[in-house]
Amino acid sequence: MNSIDAINNNIQMAEMICGSYLDDLTDEEFMMRPHPGCNHVNWQVGHLISSDYNMFSGVFPGVLPDLPEGFSE
């Protein structure tokens, strides 16, 4: 296995794990806060998307399409 194969395997594993956690949640469950002081799942996933986008774009500017306007807010 070379480094590209290892990266691809890592990405596939992350997609599988993420899907396993999120696939069976309803829209209402995505908006439920586990505690009044905590963010809901939609906010947490959006934060991860925004953070990944910003980090990747810092290394490879212009490669990714822009996030929708206002997404990070």
PDB file of N, H, CA, C and O in Angstrom:
ATOM      1  N   MET A   1       0.853  -1.181   0.000  1.00  0.00           N
ATOM      2  CA  MET A   1       0.000   0.000   0.000  1.00  0.00           C
ATOM      3  C   MET A   1       0.893   1.237   0.000  1.00  0.00           C
ATOM      4  O   MET A   1       1.838   1.339   0.783  1.00  0.00           O
ATOM      5  N   ASN A   2       0.577   2.172  -0.891  1.00  0.00           N
ATOM      6  H   ASN A   2      -0.190   2.090  -1.527  1.00  0.00           H
ATOM      7  CA  ASN A   2       1.345   3.417  -0.919  1.00  0.00           C
ATOM      8  C   ASN A   2       0.568   4.507  -0.174  1.00  0.00           C
ATOM      9  O   ASN A   2      -0.520   4.257   0.346  1.00  0.00           O
ATOM     10  N   SER A   3       1.126   5.697  -0.128  1.00  0.00           N
ATOM     11  H   SER A   3       2.010   5.899  -0.550  1.00  0.00           H
ATOM     12  CA  SER A   3       0.508   6.774   0.653  1.00  0.00           C
ATOM     13  C   SER A   3      -0.850   7.201   0.085  1.00  0.00           C
ATOM     14  O   SER A   3      -1.752   7.553   0.846  1.00  0.00           O
ATOM     15  N   ILE A   4      -1.003   7.173  -1.229  1.00  0.00           N
ATOM     16  H   ILE A   4      -0.271   6.887  -1.847  1.00  0.00           H
ATOM     17  CA  ILE A   4      -2.291   7.536  -1.835  1.00  0.00           C
ATOM     18  C   ILE A   4      -3.364   6.520  -1.446  1.00  0.00           C
ATOM     19  O   ILE A   4      -4.491   6.901  -1.131  1.00  0.00           O
ATOM     20  N   ASP A   5      -3.024   5.242  -1.465  1.00  0.00           N
ATOM     21  H   ASP A   5      -2.109   4.932  -1.721  1.00  0.00           H
ATOM     22  CA  ASP A   5      -3.964   4.204  -1.031  1.00  0.00           C
ATOM     23  C   ASP A   5      -4.348   4.391   0.435  1.00  0.00           C
ATOM     24  O   ASP A   5      -5.513   4.236   0.801  1.00  0.00           O
ATOM     25  N   ALA A   6      -3.373   4.722   1.268  1.00  0.00           N
ATOM     26  H   ALA A   6      -2.426   4.849   0.972  1.00  0.00           H
ATOM     27  CA  ALA A   6      -3.644   4.926   2.690  1.00  0.00           C
ATOM     28  C   ALA A   6      -4.592   6.107   2.906  1.00  0.00           C
ATOM     29  O   ALA A   6      -5.513   6.026   3.719  1.00  0.00           O
ATOM     30  N   ILE A   7      -4.368   7.195   2.182  1.00  0.00           N
ATOM     31  H   ILE A   7      -3.620   7.261   1.522  1.00  0.00           H
ATOM     32  CA  ILE A   7      -5.247   8.367   2.290  1.00  0.00           C
ATOM     33  C   ILE A   7      -6.651   8.016   1.815  1.00  0.00           C
ATOM     34  O   ILE A   7      -7.632   8.376   2.467  1.00  0.00           O
ATOM     35  N   ASN A   8      -6.759   7.312   0.675  1.00  0.00           N
ATOM     36  H   ASN A   8      -5.963   7.020   0.146  1.00  0.00           H
ATOM     37  CA  ASN A   8      -8.071   6.901   0.169  1.00  0.00           C
ATOM     38  C   ASN A   8      -8.799   5.998   1.160  1.00  0.00           C
ATOM     39  O   ASN A   8     -10.000   6.156   1.377  1.00  0.00           O
ATOM     40  N   ASN A   9      -8.087   5.065   1.755  1.00  0.00           N
ATOM     41  H   ASN A   9      -7.111   4.936   1.579  1.00  0.00           H
ATOM     42  CA  ASN A   9      -8.695   4.195   2.763  1.00  0.00           C
ATOM     43  C   ASN A   9      -9.184   4.988   3.962  1.00  0.00           C
ATOM     44  O   ASN A   9     -10.261   4.717   4.492  1.00  0.00           O
ATOM     45  N   ASN A  10      -8.402   5.961   4.389  1.00  0.00           N
ATOM     46  H   ASN A  10      -7.526   6.182   3.958  1.00  0.00           H
ATOM     47  CA  ASN A  10      -8.792   6.807   5.510  1.00  0.00           C
ATOM     48  C   ASN A  10     -10.060   7.595   5.203  1.00  0.00           C
ATOM     49  O   ASN A  10     -10.958   7.687   6.041  1.00  0.00           O
ATOM     50  N   ILE A  11     -10.132   8.162   4.004  1.00  0.00           N
ATOM     51  H   ILE A  11      -9.402   8.087   3.324  1.00  0.00           H
ATOM     52  CA  ILE A  11     -11.311   8.934   3.602  1.00  0.00           C
ATOM     53  C   ILE A  11     -12.536   8.027   3.543  1.00  0.00           C
ATOM     54  O   ILE A  11     -13.604   8.401   4.027  1.00  0.00           O
ATOM     55  N   GLN A  12     -12.394   6.840   2.955  1.00  0.00           N
ATOM     56  H   GLN A  12     -11.526   6.536   2.562  1.00  0.00           H
ATOM     57  CA  GLN A  12     -13.516   5.903   2.876  1.00  0.00           C
ATOM     58  C   GLN A  12     -13.989   5.463   4.250  1.00  0.00           C
ATOM     59  O   GLN A  12     -15.191   5.337   4.481  1.00  0.00           O
ATOM     60  N   MET A  13     -13.063   5.232   5.157  1.00  0.00           N
ATOM     61  H   MET A  13     -12.086   5.335   4.969  1.00  0.00           H
ATOM     62  CA  MET A  13     -13.424   4.836   6.522  1.00  0.00           C
ATOM     63  C   MET A  13     -14.160   5.969   7.229  1.00  0.00           C
ATOM     64  O   MET A  13     -15.155   5.729   7.913  1.00  0.00           O
ATOM     65  N   ALA A  14     -13.681   7.199   7.070  1.00  0.00           N
ATOM     66  H   ALA A  14     -12.873   7.394   6.514  1.00  0.00           H
ATOM     67  CA  ALA A  14     -14.338   8.351   7.692  1.00  0.00           C
ATOM     68  C   ALA A  14     -15.760   8.523   7.147  1.00  0.00           C
ATOM     69  O   ALA A  14     -16.683   8.810   7.909  1.00  0.00           O
ATOM     70  N   GLU A  15     -15.939   8.350   5.834  1.00  0.00           N
ATOM     71  H   GLU A  15     -15.189   8.117   5.215  1.00  0.00           H
ATOM     72  CA  GLU A  15     -17.277   8.447   5.241  1.00  0.00           C
ATOM     73  C   GLU A  15     -18.206   7.366   5.793  1.00  0.00           C
ATOM     74  O   GLU A  15     -19.372   7.635   6.078  1.00  0.00           O
ATOM     75  N   MET A  16     -17.696   6.160   5.942  1.00  0.00           N
ATOM     76  H   MET A  16     -16.748   5.942   5.710  1.00  0.00           H
ATOM     77  CA  MET A  16     -18.504   5.064   6.470  1.00  0.00           C
ATOM     78  C   MET A  16     -18.911   5.328   7.917  1.00  0.00           C
ATOM     79  O   MET A  16     -20.068   5.126   8.286  1.00  0.00           O
ATOM     80  N   ILE A  17     -17.970   5.775   8.729  1.00  0.00           N
ATOM     81  H   ILE A  17     -17.030   5.939   8.429  1.00  0.00           H
ATOM     82  CA  ILE A  17     -18.264   6.044  10.139  1.00  0.00           C
ATOM     83  C   ILE A  17     -19.244   7.203  10.268  1.00  0.00           C
ATOM     84  O   ILE A  17     -20.205   7.120  11.033  1.00  0.00           O
ATOM     85  N   CYS A  18     -19.010   8.273   9.533  1.00  0.00           N
ATOM     86  H   CYS A  18     -18.230   8.340   8.912  1.00  0.00           H
ATOM     87  CA  CYS A  18     -19.901   9.432   9.575  1.00  0.00           C
ATOM     88  C   CYS A  18     -21.314   9.027   9.150  1.00  0.00           C
ATOM     89  O   CYS A  18     -22.294   9.386   9.803  1.00  0.00           O
ATOM     90  N   GLY A  19     -21.407   8.278   8.055  1.00  0.00           N
ATOM     91  H   GLY A  19     -20.611   7.986   7.525  1.00  0.00           H
ATOM     92  CA  GLY A  19     -22.711   7.806   7.593  1.00  0.00           C
ATOM     93  C   GLY A  19     -23.394   6.933   8.624  1.00  0.00           C
ATOM     94  O   GLY A  19     -24.605   7.041   8.815  1.00  0.00           O
ATOM     95  N   SER A  20     -22.645   6.067   9.293  1.00  0.00           N
ATOM     96  H   SER A  20     -21.661   5.979   9.138  1.00  0.00           H
ATOM     97  CA  SER A  20     -23.219   5.193  10.317  1.00  0.00           C
ATOM     98  C   SER A  20     -23.817   5.991  11.473  1.00  0.00           C
ATOM     99  O   SER A  20     -24.845   5.609  12.032  1.00  0.00           O
ATOM    100  N   TYR A  21     -23.177   7.088  11.822  1.00  0.00           N
ATOM    101  H   TYR A  21     -22.342   7.398  11.367  1.00  0.00           H
ATOM    102  CA  TYR A  21     -23.679   7.926  12.911  1.00  0.00           C
ATOM    103  C   TYR A  21     -24.884   8.768  12.496  1.00  0.00           C
ATOM    104  O   TYR A  21     -25.784   8.994  13.305  1.00  0.00           O
ATOM    105  N   LEU A  22     -24.912   9.231  11.255  1.00  0.00           N
ATOM    106  H   LEU A  22     -24.181   9.047  10.598  1.00  0.00           H
ATOM    107  CA  LEU A  22     -25.891  10.245  10.864  1.00  0.00           C
ATOM    108  C   LEU A  22     -27.046   9.751   9.985  1.00  0.00           C
ATOM    109  O   LEU A  22     -28.092  10.399   9.939  1.00  0.00           O
ATOM    110  N   ASP A  23     -26.887   8.638   9.298  1.00  0.00           N
ATOM    111  H   ASP A  23     -26.037   8.112   9.335  1.00  0.00           H
ATOM    112  CA  ASP A  23     -27.877   8.209   8.310  1.00  0.00           C
ATOM    113  C   ASP A  23     -29.281   8.003   8.871  1.00  0.00           C
ATOM    114  O   ASP A  23     -30.261   8.265   8.174  1.00  0.00           O
ATOM    115  N   ASP A  24     -29.396   7.544  10.098  1.00  0.00           N
ATOM    116  H   ASP A  24     -28.600   7.331  10.664  1.00  0.00           H
ATOM    117  CA  ASP A  24     -30.717   7.219  10.623  1.00  0.00           C
ATOM    118  C   ASP A  24     -31.355   8.342  11.448  1.00  0.00           C
ATOM    119  O   ASP A  24     -32.420   8.144  12.032  1.00  0.00           O
ATOM    120  N   LEU A  25     -30.716   9.518  11.503  1.00  0.00           N
ATOM    121  H   LEU A  25     -29.850   9.678  11.028  1.00  0.00           H
ATOM    122  CA  LEU A  25     -31.297  10.629  12.251  1.00  0.00           C
ATOM    123  C   LEU A  25     -32.360  11.352  11.417  1.00  0.00           C
ATOM    124  O   LEU A  25     -32.205  11.518  10.207  1.00  0.00           O
ATOM    125  N   THR A  26     -33.421  11.770  12.069  1.00  0.00           N
ATOM    126  H   THR A  26     -33.546  11.635  13.052  1.00  0.00           H
ATOM    127  CA  THR A  26     -34.460  12.553  11.402  1.00  0.00           C
ATOM    128  C   THR A  26     -34.079  14.026  11.428  1.00  0.00           C
ATOM    129  O   THR A  26     -33.152  14.413  12.139  1.00  0.00           O
ATOM    130  N   ASP A  27     -34.784  14.852  10.658  1.00  0.00           N
ATOM    131  H   ASP A  27     -35.537  14.538  10.080  1.00  0.00           H
ATOM    132  CA  ASP A  27     -34.535  16.295  10.673  1.00  0.00           C
ATOM    133  C   ASP A  27     -34.706  16.864  12.081  1.00  0.00           C
ATOM    134  O   ASP A  27     -33.947  17.740  12.496  1.00  0.00           O
ATOM    135  N   GLU A  28     -35.700  16.369  12.811  1.00  0.00           N
ATOM    136  H   GLU A  28     -36.317  15.657  12.474  1.00  0.00           H
ATOM    137  CA  GLU A  28     -35.931  16.842  14.175  1.00  0.00           C
ATOM    138  C   GLU A  28     -34.777  16.467  15.098  1.00  0.00           C
ATOM    139  O   GLU A  28     -34.372  17.255  15.953  1.00  0.00           O
ATOM    140  N   GLU A  29     -34.250  15.254  14.920  1.00  0.00           N
ATOM    141  H   GLU A  29     -34.579  14.613  14.226  1.00  0.00           H
ATOM    142  CA  GLU A  29     -33.132  14.811  15.756  1.00  0.00           C
ATOM    143  C   GLU A  29     -31.858  15.604  15.456  1.00  0.00           C
ATOM    144  O   GLU A  29     -31.049  15.838  16.354  1.00  0.00           O
ATOM    145  N   PHE A  30     -31.675  16.019  14.197  1.00  0.00           N
ATOM    146  H   PHE A  30     -32.332  15.829  13.468  1.00  0.00           H
ATOM    147  CA  PHE A  30     -30.519  16.841  13.855  1.00  0.00           C
ATOM    148  C   PHE A  30     -30.547  18.189  14.579  1.00  0.00           C
ATOM    149  O   PHE A  30     -29.501  18.798  14.806  1.00  0.00           O
ATOM    150  N   MET A  31     -31.739  18.648  14.938  1.00  0.00           N
ATOM    151  H   MET A  31     -32.589  18.153  14.754  1.00  0.00           H
ATOM    152  CA  MET A  31     -31.872  19.957  15.581  1.00  0.00           C
ATOM    153  C   MET A  31     -31.993  19.864  17.107  1.00  0.00           C
ATOM    154  O   MET A  31     -32.088  20.891  17.779  1.00  0.00           O
ATOM    155  N   MET A  32     -31.991  18.654  17.657  1.00  0.00           N
ATOM    156  H   MET A  32     -31.914  17.819  17.111  1.00  0.00           H
ATOM    157  CA  MET A  32     -32.091  18.490  19.112  1.00  0.00           C
ATOM    158  C   MET A  32     -30.750  18.808  19.768  1.00  0.00           C
ATOM    159  O   MET A  32     -29.694  18.389  19.294  1.00  0.00           O
ATOM    160  N   ARG A  33     -30.814  19.547  20.853  1.00  0.00           N
ATOM    161  H   ARG A  33     -31.672  19.888  21.238  1.00  0.00           H
ATOM    162  CA  ARG A  33     -29.609  19.835  21.635  1.00  0.00           C
ATOM    163  C   ARG A  33     -29.506  18.785  22.745  1.00  0.00           C
ATOM    164  O   ARG A  33     -30.482  18.562  23.462  1.00  0.00           O
ATOM    165  N   PRO A  34     -28.358  18.142  22.903  1.00  0.00           N
ATOM    166  CA  PRO A  34     -28.222  17.119  23.951  1.00  0.00           C
ATOM    167  C   PRO A  34     -28.291  17.716  25.354  1.00  0.00           C
ATOM    168  O   PRO A  34     -28.557  17.013  26.329  1.00  0.00           O
ATOM    169  N   HIS A  35     -28.049  19.017  25.441  1.00  0.00           N
ATOM    170  H   HIS A  35     -27.833  19.588  24.650  1.00  0.00           H
ATOM    171  CA  HIS A  35     -28.094  19.756  26.704  1.00  0.00           C
ATOM    172  C   HIS A  35     -28.323  21.209  26.331  1.00  0.00           C
ATOM    173  O   HIS A  35     -27.878  21.631  25.264  1.00  0.00           O
ATOM    174  N   PRO A  36     -29.000  21.999  27.167  1.00  0.00           N
ATOM    175  CA  PRO A  36     -29.281  23.391  26.792  1.00  0.00           C
ATOM    176  C   PRO A  36     -28.048  24.209  26.394  1.00  0.00           C
ATOM    177  O   PRO A  36     -28.167  25.142  25.599  1.00  0.00           O
ATOM    178  N   GLY A  37     -26.892  23.887  26.917  1.00  0.00           N
ATOM    179  H   GLY A  37     -26.794  23.129  27.563  1.00  0.00           H
ATOM    180  CA  GLY A  37     -25.682  24.644  26.595  1.00  0.00           C
ATOM    181  C   GLY A  37     -24.902  24.094  25.414  1.00  0.00           C
ATOM    182  O   GLY A  37     -23.841  24.620  25.080  1.00  0.00           O
ATOM    183  N   CYS A  38     -25.413  23.035  24.770  1.00  0.00           N
ATOM    184  H   CYS A  38     -26.275  22.608  25.041  1.00  0.00           H
ATOM    185  CA  CYS A  38     -24.692  22.378  23.668  1.00  0.00           C
ATOM    186  C   CYS A  38     -25.294  22.745  22.318  1.00  0.00           C
ATOM    187  O   CYS A  38     -26.465  23.115  22.227  1.00  0.00           O
ATOM    188  N   ASN A  39     -24.491  22.638  21.288  1.00  0.00           N
ATOM    189  H   ASN A  39     -23.541  22.337  21.363  1.00  0.00           H
ATOM    190  CA  ASN A  39     -24.972  22.855  19.925  1.00  0.00           C
ATOM    191  C   ASN A  39     -25.605  21.574  19.388  1.00  0.00           C
ATOM    192  O   ASN A  39     -25.236  20.468  19.782  1.00  0.00           O
ATOM    193  N   HIS A  40     -26.577  21.749  18.470  1.00  0.00           N
ATOM    194  H   HIS A  40     -26.877  22.647  18.149  1.00  0.00           H
ATOM    195  CA  HIS A  40     -27.229  20.595  17.856  1.00  0.00           C
ATOM    196  C   HIS A  40     -26.317  19.987  16.791  1.00  0.00           C
ATOM    197  O   HIS A  40     -25.299  20.575  16.425  1.00  0.00           O
ATOM    198  N   VAL A  41     -26.691  18.810  16.299  1.00  0.00           N
ATOM    199  H   VAL A  41     -27.518  18.333  16.596  1.00  0.00           H
ATOM    200  CA  VAL A  41     -25.860  18.066  15.342  1.00  0.00           C
ATOM    201  C   VAL A  41     -25.651  18.866  14.059  1.00  0.00           C
ATOM    202  O   VAL A  41     -24.548  18.866  13.512  1.00  0.00           O
ATOM    203  N   ASN A  42     -26.689  19.550  13.568  1.00  0.00           N
ATOM    204  H   ASN A  42     -27.585  19.550  14.012  1.00  0.00           H
ATOM    205  CA  ASN A  42     -26.522  20.346  12.346  1.00  0.00           C
ATOM    206  C   ASN A  42     -25.416  21.386  12.511  1.00  0.00           C
ATOM    207  O   ASN A  42     -24.608  21.581  11.604  1.00  0.00           O
ATOM    208  N   TRP A  43     -25.377  22.049  13.659  1.00  0.00           N
ATOM    209  H   TRP A  43     -26.034  21.891  14.396  1.00  0.00           H
ATOM    210  CA  TRP A  43     -24.334  23.056  13.896  1.00  0.00           C
ATOM    211  C   TRP A  43     -22.964  22.375  13.923  1.00  0.00           C
ATOM    212  O   TRP A  43     -22.010  22.868  13.322  1.00  0.00           O
ATOM    213  N   GLN A  44     -22.871  21.246  14.618  1.00  0.00           N
ATOM    214  H   GLN A  44     -23.646  20.845  15.107  1.00  0.00           H
ATOM    215  CA  GLN A  44     -21.584  20.554  14.753  1.00  0.00           C
ATOM    216  C   GLN A  44     -21.060  20.085  13.402  1.00  0.00           C
ATOM    217  O   GLN A  44     -19.877  20.251  13.104  1.00  0.00           O
ATOM    218  N   VAL A  45     -21.932  19.500  12.582  1.00  0.00           N
ATOM    219  H   VAL A  45     -22.893  19.365  12.823  1.00  0.00           H
ATOM    220  CA  VAL A  45     -21.511  19.037  11.251  1.00  0.00           C
ATOM    221  C   VAL A  45     -21.140  20.233  10.376  1.00  0.00           C
ATOM    222  O   VAL A  45     -20.146  20.189   9.651  1.00  0.00           O
ATOM    223  N   GLY A  46     -21.935  21.299  10.443  1.00  0.00           N
ATOM    224  H   GLY A  46     -22.743  21.335  11.031  1.00  0.00           H
ATOM    225  CA  GLY A  46     -21.625  22.501   9.669  1.00  0.00           C
ATOM    226  C   GLY A  46     -20.285  23.098  10.072  1.00  0.00           C
ATOM    227  O   GLY A  46     -19.534  23.577   9.222  1.00  0.00           O
ATOM    228  N   HIS A  47     -19.984  23.071  11.376  1.00  0.00           N
ATOM    229  H   HIS A  47     -20.594  22.682  12.066  1.00  0.00           H
ATOM    230  CA  HIS A  47     -18.699  23.572  11.866  1.00  0.00           C
ATOM    231  C   HIS A  47     -17.542  22.744  11.305  1.00  0.00           C
ATOM    232  O   HIS A  47     -16.514  23.296  10.911  1.00  0.00           O
ATOM    233  N   LEU A  48     -17.709  21.418  11.270  1.00  0.00           N
ATOM    234  H   LEU A  48     -18.544  20.969  11.590  1.00  0.00           H
ATOM    235  CA  LEU A  48     -16.666  20.549  10.709  1.00  0.00           C
ATOM    236  C   LEU A  48     -16.469  20.810   9.220  1.00  0.00           C
ATOM    237  O   LEU A  48     -15.338  20.854   8.738  1.00  0.00           O
ATOM    238  N   ILE A  49     -17.573  20.982   8.492  1.00  0.00           N
ATOM    239  H   ILE A  49     -18.492  20.946   8.884  1.00  0.00           H
ATOM    240  CA  ILE A  49     -17.481  21.270   7.054  1.00  0.00           C
ATOM    241  C   ILE A  49     -16.748  22.584   6.827  1.00  0.00           C
ATOM    242  O   ILE A  49     -15.847  22.664   5.992  1.00  0.00           O
ATOM    243  N   SER A  50     -17.135  23.602   7.566  1.00  0.00           N
ATOM    244  H   SER A  50     -17.867  23.537   8.244  1.00  0.00           H
ATOM    245  CA  SER A  50     -16.523  24.924   7.416  1.00  0.00           C
ATOM    246  C   SER A  50     -15.036  24.894   7.789  1.00  0.00           C
ATOM    247  O   SER A  50     -14.206  25.486   7.098  1.00  0.00           O
ATOM    248  N   SER A  51     -14.711  24.212   8.869  1.00  0.00           N
ATOM    249  H   SER A  51     -15.385  23.731   9.430  1.00  0.00           H
ATOM    250  CA  SER A  51     -13.310  24.111   9.303  1.00  0.00           C
ATOM    251  C   SER A  51     -12.459  23.362   8.279  1.00  0.00           C
ATOM    252  O   SER A  51     -11.367  23.803   7.921  1.00  0.00           O
ATOM    253  N   ASP A  52     -12.973  22.225   7.813  1.00  0.00           N
ATOM    254  H   ASP A  52     -13.860  21.866   8.104  1.00  0.00           H
ATOM    255  CA  ASP A  52     -12.240  21.462   6.791  1.00  0.00           C
ATOM    256  C   ASP A  52     -12.045  22.285   5.533  1.00  0.00           C
ATOM    257  O   ASP A  52     -10.963  22.288   4.945  1.00  0.00           O
ATOM    258  N   TYR A  53     -13.095  22.985   5.118  1.00  0.00           N
ATOM    259  H   TYR A  53     -13.974  22.983   5.595  1.00  0.00           H
ATOM    260  CA  TYR A  53     -13.021  23.826   3.919  1.00  0.00           C
ATOM    261  C   TYR A  53     -11.930  24.888   4.084  1.00  0.00           C
ATOM    262  O   TYR A  53     -11.117  25.094   3.183  1.00  0.00           O
ATOM    263  N   ASN A  54     -11.917  25.553   5.230  1.00  0.00           N
ATOM    264  H   ASN A  54     -12.577  25.385   5.962  1.00  0.00           H
ATOM    265  CA  ASN A  54     -10.931  26.608   5.467  1.00  0.00           C
ATOM    266  C   ASN A  54      -9.505  26.064   5.518  1.00  0.00           C
ATOM    267  O   ASN A  54      -8.587  26.680   4.976  1.00  0.00           O
ATOM    268  N   MET A  55      -9.312  24.914   6.165  1.00  0.00           N
ATOM    269  H   MET A  55     -10.057  24.413   6.606  1.00  0.00           H
ATOM    270  CA  MET A  55      -7.974  24.334   6.234  1.00  0.00           C
ATOM    271  C   MET A  55      -7.499  23.877   4.852  1.00  0.00           C
ATOM    272  O   MET A  55      -6.364  24.152   4.463  1.00  0.00           O
ATOM    273  N   PHE A  56      -8.365  23.180   4.112  1.00  0.00           N
ATOM    274  H   PHE A  56      -9.287  22.957   4.427  1.00  0.00           H
ATOM    275  CA  PHE A  56      -7.993  22.686   2.785  1.00  0.00           C
ATOM    276  C   PHE A  56      -7.723  23.851   1.843  1.00  0.00           C
ATOM    277  O   PHE A  56      -6.770  23.822   1.065  1.00  0.00           O
ATOM    278  N   SER A  57      -8.576  24.886   1.918  1.00  0.00           N
ATOM    279  H   SER A  57      -9.351  24.909   2.550  1.00  0.00           H
ATOM    280  CA  SER A  57      -8.405  26.050   1.041  1.00  0.00           C
ATOM    281  C   SER A  57      -7.147  26.841   1.378  1.00  0.00           C
ATOM    282  O   SER A  57      -6.588  27.517   0.515  1.00  0.00           O
ATOM    283  N   GLY A  58      -6.698  26.758   2.633  1.00  0.00           N
ATOM    284  H   GLY A  58      -7.153  26.208   3.334  1.00  0.00           H
ATOM    285  CA  GLY A  58      -5.454  27.407   3.000  1.00  0.00           C
ATOM    286  C   GLY A  58      -4.251  26.750   2.366  1.00  0.00           C
ATOM    287  O   GLY A  58      -3.254  27.412   2.076  1.00  0.00           O
ATOM    288  N   VAL A  59      -4.340  25.447   2.147  1.00  0.00           N
ATOM    289  H   VAL A  59      -5.150  24.909   2.382  1.00  0.00           H
ATOM    290  CA  VAL A  59      -3.244  24.701   1.541  1.00  0.00           C
ATOM    291  C   VAL A  59      -3.356  24.685   0.016  1.00  0.00           C
ATOM    292  O   VAL A  59      -2.360  24.816  -0.695  1.00  0.00           O
ATOM    293  N   PHE A  60      -4.593  24.521  -0.475  1.00  0.00           N
ATOM    294  H   PHE A  60      -5.403  24.414   0.102  1.00  0.00           H
ATOM    295  CA  PHE A  60      -4.856  24.436  -1.918  1.00  0.00           C
ATOM    296  C   PHE A  60      -5.907  25.468  -2.316  1.00  0.00           C
ATOM    297  O   PHE A  60      -7.049  25.104  -2.594  1.00  0.00           O
ATOM    298  N   PRO A  61      -5.542  26.748  -2.349  1.00  0.00           N
ATOM    299  CA  PRO A  61      -6.530  27.783  -2.654  1.00  0.00           C
ATOM    300  C   PRO A  61      -7.170  27.593  -4.029  1.00  0.00           C
ATOM    301  O   PRO A  61      -6.499  27.271  -5.010  1.00  0.00           O
ATOM    302  N   GLY A  62      -8.488  27.801  -4.070  1.00  0.00           N
ATOM    303  H   GLY A  62      -9.033  28.063  -3.273  1.00  0.00           H
ATOM    304  CA  GLY A  62      -9.222  27.765  -5.322  1.00  0.00           C
ATOM    305  C   GLY A  62      -9.573  26.385  -5.848  1.00  0.00           C
ATOM    306  O   GLY A  62     -10.208  26.274  -6.896  1.00  0.00           O
ATOM    307  N   VAL A  63      -9.171  25.318  -5.140  1.00  0.00           N
ATOM    308  H   VAL A  63      -8.655  25.408  -4.288  1.00  0.00           H
ATOM    309  CA  VAL A  63      -9.456  23.965  -5.623  1.00  0.00           C
ATOM    310  C   VAL A  63     -10.910  23.575  -5.329  1.00  0.00           C
ATOM    311  O   VAL A  63     -11.578  22.996  -6.185  1.00  0.00           O
ATOM    312  N   LEU A  64     -11.394  23.886  -4.141  1.00  0.00           N
ATOM    313  H   LEU A  64     -10.850  24.357  -3.446  1.00  0.00           H
ATOM    314  CA  LEU A  64     -12.754  23.530  -3.762  1.00  0.00           C
ATOM    315  C   LEU A  64     -13.747  24.582  -4.245  1.00  0.00           C
ATOM    316  O   LEU A  64     -13.414  25.765  -4.323  1.00  0.00           O
ATOM    317  N   PRO A  65     -14.961  24.156  -4.568  1.00  0.00           N
ATOM    318  CA  PRO A  65     -15.993  25.158  -4.874  1.00  0.00           C
ATOM    319  C   PRO A  65     -16.340  25.923  -3.599  1.00  0.00           C
ATOM    320  O   PRO A  65     -16.186  25.399  -2.495  1.00  0.00           O
ATOM    321  N   ASP A  66     -16.802  27.146  -3.750  1.00  0.00           N
ATOM    322  H   ASP A  66     -16.927  27.572  -4.646  1.00  0.00           H
ATOM    323  CA  ASP A  66     -17.168  27.955  -2.590  1.00  0.00           C
ATOM    324  C   ASP A  66     -18.327  27.323  -1.833  1.00  0.00           C
ATOM    325  O   ASP A  66     -19.208  26.703  -2.428  1.00  0.00           O
ATOM    326  N   LEU A  67     -18.315  27.487  -0.511  1.00  0.00           N
ATOM    327  H   LEU A  67     -17.599  27.991  -0.028  1.00  0.00           H
ATOM    328  CA  LEU A  67     -19.467  27.090   0.281  1.00  0.00           C
ATOM    329  C   LEU A  67     -20.606  28.054  -0.008  1.00  0.00           C
ATOM    330  O   LEU A  67     -20.357  29.186  -0.420  1.00  0.00           O
ATOM    331  N   PRO A  68     -21.854  27.632   0.199  1.00  0.00           N
ATOM    332  CA  PRO A  68     -22.970  28.560  -0.036  1.00  0.00           C
ATOM    333  C   PRO A  68     -22.811  29.842   0.791  1.00  0.00           C
ATOM    334  O   PRO A  68     -22.267  29.810   1.895  1.00  0.00           O
ATOM    335  N   GLU A  69     -23.278  30.943   0.261  1.00  0.00           N
ATOM    336  H   GLU A  69     -23.720  30.969  -0.635  1.00  0.00           H
ATOM    337  CA  GLU A  69     -23.174  32.227   0.952  1.00  0.00           C
ATOM    338  C   GLU A  69     -23.832  32.141   2.323  1.00  0.00           C
ATOM    339  O   GLU A  69     -24.961  31.665   2.447  1.00  0.00           O
ATOM    340  N   GLY A  70     -23.128  32.599   3.348  1.00  0.00           N
ATOM    341  H   GLY A  70     -22.212  32.986   3.247  1.00  0.00           H
ATOM    342  CA  GLY A  70     -23.633  32.596   4.713  1.00  0.00           C
ATOM    343  C   GLY A  70     -23.506  31.264   5.434  1.00  0.00           C
ATOM    344  O   GLY A  70     -23.937  31.148   6.581  1.00  0.00           O
ATOM    345  N   PHE A  71     -22.925  30.256   4.791  1.00  0.00           N
ATOM    346  H   PHE A  71     -22.575  30.351   3.859  1.00  0.00           H
ATOM    347  CA  PHE A  71     -22.830  28.926   5.396  1.00  0.00           C
ATOM    348  C   PHE A  71     -22.094  28.959   6.733  1.00  0.00           C
ATOM    349  O   PHE A  71     -22.564  28.373   7.708  1.00  0.00           O
ATOM    350  N   SER A  72     -20.972  29.621   6.792  1.00  0.00           N
ATOM    351  H   SER A  72     -20.590  30.098   6.000  1.00  0.00           H
ATOM    352  CA  SER A  72     -20.164  29.630   8.006  1.00  0.00           C
ATOM    353  C   SER A  72     -20.817  30.390   9.166  1.00  0.00           C
ATOM    354  O   SER A  72     -20.512  30.138  10.331  1.00  0.00           O
ATOM    355  N   GLU A  73     -21.695  31.300   8.842  1.00  0.00           N
ATOM    356  H   GLU A  73     -21.943  31.504   7.895  1.00  0.00           H
ATOM    357  CA  GLU A  73     -22.389  32.032   9.893  1.00  0.00           C
ATOM    358  C   GLU A  73     -23.495  31.181  10.455  1.00  0.00           C
ATOM    359  O   GLU A  73     -24.208  31.614  11.359  1.00  0.00           O
TER     360      GLU A  73
END
